[in-house]
Amino acid sequence: MWEPPKPFTILNRGLIEAAAALLEEGGGPAAVTLREVGRRVGVSHNAPYKHFADKEELLAAVAAAELRRGRDSVLRLRRGHPAVEAVRLMLHAYAREAIRHPEMFRLTYGPWRNGSAELASAADDARASLVQSVTAAQADGELPAGDPERLTALLLALAHGASDLALSGHLARKGKGHADPADLIDDLFAQLTAH
């Protein structure tokens, strides 16, 4: 499971973990209440309000922690693989996590209206890590030259869209599209890396 950053207190960490568990158990964000989060952590029903202004702020912290976990995964992959393979594996991991944890996927990559600085910073860091990996693969001549931001957007659009289609029942190896998200990611890389 993800690790909240060091500045978080043990209670903050517990509240975020409890909210993530409620989210994953079903019902999405509607299943997360500050009262139930406090109960699961073993504190009063008012204690979560001392750390998070409201449920939206707590959910933003959950999404930020998920983005940081993804960024850390990107950094580990970059250390152990050639850049182009690392990018491909990153997108496989993105799609795999989306399918395994659909509520977390929808929360993290869905629309946000609360303007959380923590969430914005985590999203920027996660994207920058992926863009750096794409840039490295371009420098190696393994991905096409051009704007790395735009190429990253193309790669993410395919991984995200394919994951969303699969979650909605519109993409499956033995059904619509005759592919799963990993297959489409590999198809795109085969096109991009063909010389």
Protein Blocks (a to p, Z undefined) as FASTA:
>chain_A
ZZddfklcfklmmmmmmmmmmmmnggpjmlpcfklmmmmnopafklmmmmomblmlmmmm
mmmmmmmmmmmmmmmmmmmpcfklmmmmmmmmmmmmmmmmmmlmmmmmmccfklpaklmm
mmmmmmmmmmmmmmmmmmnopaccdjfklmmmmmmmmmmmmmmmmmnopacfklghiiaf
klmmmmmmmmmmpZZ
